Amino acid sequence: MPPTTVTLSTTLTPPQSVGLSAERVNHLVQVLEREVAQARLPGAVALIARHGQVVLHHAVGQQNPVDGSPMVLDSIFRIYSMTKPLVSVAVMQLMERGQLLLSDPVAQHLPEFANVPVATQVDGETVLQAPKTQPTVQDLLRHTAGLTYEILGNDPIQTQYAKARLGSREHTNTQFAQALAQIPYRFEPGTVWEYSRATDLLGALVERVSGQTLGMFLHANILAPLGMVDTTFAVPPAQHHRIAEPFAHDPDGGVPLRLMDIRKAPPMEAGGAGLASTAMDYARFLQCLLSGGAAPNGQAILGPATVRYMTADHLGGIEPYRAGRSGELLPPGHGFGLGFAVRTHEGIASMAGSKGLYYWGGIAGTTFFVDPAKDFFAILMLQAPNQRDYYRPLFRNLVYAALLD
């Protein structure tokens, strides 16, 4: 069923009018309030929209546990890897304009990658060999380019990532690309799904192809047309009072993750994890995708066929690297598209969802999913890094429990 509108209503609609149980939507809020009361969650903003109508947009708990300020609907969150879908859309815009092909080798646009070898282990020794095939733009979008993340382990290649400080935002996107090109591929390109710094590299690619900074390109082509006024790589001083913060100490006794400083502009506008946003801003982006790529002003952010293409599974027989921590991010019953995990089976996975659903989240705890079959999406914004693996399925299951069809 095609969506009924491309304009997301900002006023609340009764859940039952669009096929959701008001009682069960309220129960979702009660569960979040319970988590706040038990001091496991500082605060959160939840949003559910169906057929272009917002049925839930609710804030619970505290925005900042240090000063006790309450969470509000327009609190600003570090969305980390929820940046990736936006940058992936930017790449697809360049494709639609004829400025690149997904089959282009990465080195065609980033020449520093022309001679990167693959590291293989032979009798316990690292051997460097030329890749059998060069990674492509499509490989970067679907995380099959042979790259990795230093946060996923400490094998020899991941250790080199850490030593190169690839997670630092103190270098430009070009400097990041140059540093990454000095490190061998961890896998033969095109053979393994491994969550990676590929989308950070796409940020550099967007800059190289477009001639603009990543922030400028995103603002002109996605953020401004969609009215995403609070989505940025650096929160302006006048809005600092709206930034959501985590607990100073992990309530479960773990080591707190030090969150990035979004109060000042970094040299690197990280395509893989750099943006801050609000629930409503991100909802405008998701409604655009659900509406086939159209903005409320009639501008086409992407064509409908492109949206369907990038939210389809692009792995086929390419398997996730299950021996590492990356494999935990892509559960059974799922594939990966061009910037999103994609559900390929109604069952198998340990949480609810329709076939064709696509989703992703950020390391600080934010998450979203879009269900085209049911024409709805949901967003949960919070800053509780060590509890993210608990709240994501909890939220998903509670939202699906509220569906009446």
N, C-alpha and C positions, 0 to 999 in steps of 0.2 A: 504494500500500500504506500503510495507516495505521501510525503508529509503535506499537511494542509496549509502550511504557511512557511515563509522563510524569515518572518519577523518574530523574534522571541518576545512573548508578552512578559513584562516586568511586574505585573500585578498577579497576585496569587489566584489560582483557579481551584475550585473544590475538587479534590482528587477523584471523587466518584464520577464527575462529569467527563473524565477522560479514561475511565476504566481502572482506577486505582482505589483501594480500600482506604477511606479516611482513618478508620480505626488502626489499621496496620501502619500507615504512614506516621500516625501519632506514636505508635509503639516504637518505631525507629528512633524518633526523637527521645523517647523515654529511656531507651537503651543507651544513647549517647549521654544523656543526663546522668544515668547511673554510673557510667564510666568516669565522668567528671567528679561525681560525689565520692567515688572510691579512690580518687586522686591518681588514677592511671592515665588520664587524659587531661591536659590543661584546658583545652577548648577546641571547638570545631565549628565549621560552617558546612551544612549539607544542602544540596540543591537537587531537585528532581524535576524534569520537564518532559511532557509528552504532547505530541501533536502541536508543538510550538507554545504550549501553555505551561507555565511554572506552577507546580502543585505544592512544592516545598522549597522554601528558602529560609533556613532557620539557623541561628547562632546559639551555641551553648558554651558555658564555661568562661574561662578567662582568655583574653588576648595575650596578656603578659602576666605570668604568675609572679613576677618580681614586684610589680607595682599594683597588682590586683585589678588592672583595667579589664572591663568585661569584653568578651568577644562581640563583634558587631558584624552585620551582614557584609560590609565592605572592607573588612580586615584584609590586609595584604600578606600573602604567604610566599615563601620561597618554594617554587614548584619544581625545581631541579629538572628531572628527566621528563616532566611534562612539557619542557621546552622542545623536546625532540619532535613531536608531531607538528609543531608550528614550523620548524626549520625544514622538516620533510615536505610540508606543503610548499614552502618557498622553492625548494628544488624542483618540485613538480610544476610550479609556475614557470620556471625557466625552461623546462621541457616543453610545456605547452606553447611557449613563445619561440621555440625553435633554436634556443641558445645552447642546448645540450641534448644528447640522447642518453637514455639510461644504460645503453650498451657501450657508451664511451669508456675507455680505460681511465682510471683516476688520473694517471700521469698525463693524459691529454690536456687536462685543466690545471693540474698541479705537477709540473715537470719534475719536482724534487723526488717524486715517487717512481721515476723511470727504472731505477736499478735496485729496488729494495729486495733483498733475498728472503727466503723462507728458512726459519730455523727448525731443524728436525733433530731428534735424539737418536743417535746410533751408538750402541754399547755404552750408554751413559754419557756420551760426549755430544755437544751441540755442533751440528754440521750445517753450514749455510749453503743453500742451493738456490738457483734461479727459480722463480715460480713457474709452474707449468702453464698457467694462464694468469694474465694480469687482472687485478681486481677492477671492477667496474663501478659506475655510479650506483647502479642497482644493488651491487654488493654492499656498498656503504649504507644504503637505505634499509636493507634487510639484515644487516649485521652478519654478512658472510664474506667479508673482505679479508679475513685472516688476522684481524686485529683483536685486541683484548682490552681489559680494564685492570689497572694495578690493584684496585680494591677487591678483586675477585680471587686473589691468591698471591703466592710468592714464588712462582716458577721463574726460571731465568729471564724470560721475556718480560713478565710482569715486574720483576725486580728492576729491569732497565727502564720501564715506564716510570717507576717510582723515583729512580735516581735522576731521571730527566725532568722530574717535577711537572709531569703532564697535567696534573690536577690543579696547578697554580693558575690563577687568573692574572698573573703579573706580566704575562707576555701577550703579544697580539695574536690573532688567528693565524697570520702568516708565520710568525715565529713558532707557534704551536705545530703547524704543518711541517716546518723544516726540522723541528726536533723529533717529531714522530717518524719522519722519513729516514732518520738515522738508526732506527731500531728495526730488526727483522720482523717479518710477519710471524705470528705464532702458529698459524695454520695455512695450509695450501688454500689460496683464495677460491671461493665458490664451493667448498666442500663441507664446511661445518658452520652451524649457527653458534656464535659466541658473542654475547652482549659486550659492547666495546665502545671505544672512543670514536667510532665511525661518524657519529652525528656531529661531534666537535669538528671533525675534519670536513664534514659537509658545510659547516659554517664558513670555513676558509674557502671552500669551493664556491659558495654563493658569492662571497666577496670578490673572488678572482673573476668569475664569469660576469657578474653584474656591474663591477666597478664601484660598488657602494659598500659601506660598512654593513655588517649583518644587521645591526640595529636599525639603520636607515632603511634597508630593504624591507625588513619585517614591518616597520611602521608604515611605509608608503603602500605596501601591497597586501597586508593582512590586518594589522592592528588598527590603523586609522579607518579603513573601509568598514570594519566590523564594530567600530566604536569601543575598542578595548583600551580605554583611556588609562587604566591603571596597570597595564602589562608592560614591563620595562626591565632593562638590565640594571638599572639603578633607581631606587625610589627617591624622588625629590625631597629636600628637607621639609617642606611644608606638609608632607604626608608621612613622615617618620612615626608619628603617633599612632598610625594605623597598622604597623608591622606586628604580626603575630610572632610570639616567641615560645620556645619549648621550656620544659622544666629545667632548672639548673642542674638537677640531679635525676638520673634515670630512676623512675619509681620501681622498676624491677631489678635494680641493683647493677645494671650493666654500665658500660663506659659510655658517657654521653657523646654523641656525634657533634663536633664543632660545626655549626652552620655557617654558611658564607655570609659575608657582610654585604648587604644590599643597600647600604646607606651611601655608598660612594661608587662612582663609575670606575669599573675595572678596565685595565688595558685590553683584556680579552673578553669579548662578548661571546660567551661559551654557548655554542649551538647545541651542546648536549645537555646542559644543566644550568644555564645562567639566569633565567628569567624569574621575576616575581609577578604575581597576578592575584586576582580576586575570583571568588566563585562565579560571580555574574559575568565578569570578563571572559572567563574560560567557557562559560555556558554559551556565550555568543559565538565563540569559535566552534563548539560542538554542534550548535544548531545550524551553523553554516554547512558543516560536513553532512549533517543529517538531511539538509535541504538540497543536497546535490551541488554544493559549492557556491551558492548564491549569497550575497550580502544583502542586508535590508534595503540598501539604496539601489538595488538592482544590478550592482556590479558583480561580475562573475569572478570570484576568488579562484575557483577551479571549475572545469567542466564536469558535469555529472558522471560521464564515463571515466574521467580521471579519478574522481573520488571512489567510484566502485573498484577501479583497478588497484588503487593504493591500499584499499581496505580489504582486499582479497589476500589469501595465503600465497606467498611467493617462495616458500621453502620447498614444497613438493616432497621429494625424497631426501632433502638435506636435513640431517638430524642435528639437534642441539648437542653441544658438548656436555654430556651428562656427567663426565668424570670431575668436572669443576663446579664451582658455585653458580656459574652462569646458567646451567641447566635447570636450576631451581626456579628461575624467573619465567620459564616457558613450560607450564605444566602439561601433562598428557592431555590430548584432545585439543591442542592448540598449535597453530602455525604462526608465521610472522609475515606481515605485509610490508609496506614501505613507510615505516614509522610507528606501527602499532602491532601489538599481539592480536591475533585473530582466532576466534573459536571455530574449530573445524568439525566438532561433534556436539550434539545435544548433551550427551553423557560424558563419561570417562573422567572429566575434571571434578575436583572435590568442592566446587562451588557452583551455584546456579548460573544459568545463562543460556541464550539462544544460539543456535548455529549462525555464524556471521557476525556475532558481537565482536567489537574491537575495543581495545583498552590500553592504558598504560598508567604509570604512577611515578612519583618522585621519591627520592630516598628520605626526605624529611617527613613523609607520610601522606602527601596528597595523592589522590587517585581519581580516575574517571572511567566510565565505560559507556559505549554507545551501542544500542540494539536497533539496527535498521528494521528487523522483522517486526518488532513491536513499536517502532517509531517513538523511541524515548531514549533519554540518557540521564545519567546521574553523576554527581561530583561530590567528593568529600575532601574538604580542605582542613588539614591539621598539621601541627608541627610536633610530632612525637616519633622521631626516627626509629627508635628501637622497638616500637610497638606496631610498626606499619604492617608487618606480616599477619598480625592479628586483626587489625581494623579493616583491612581491605576485604577479606572474605566475609567478615561480619556484616559490613555495610552492603555488599553485593547481595547476600542472602536475604537481608531484611528488605531491601528494595524489591527483589523478585517476589518475596512473600506478599507484598502489597498489590501485585498485579491481579486483576480479576479476569483476565483472558489469556 
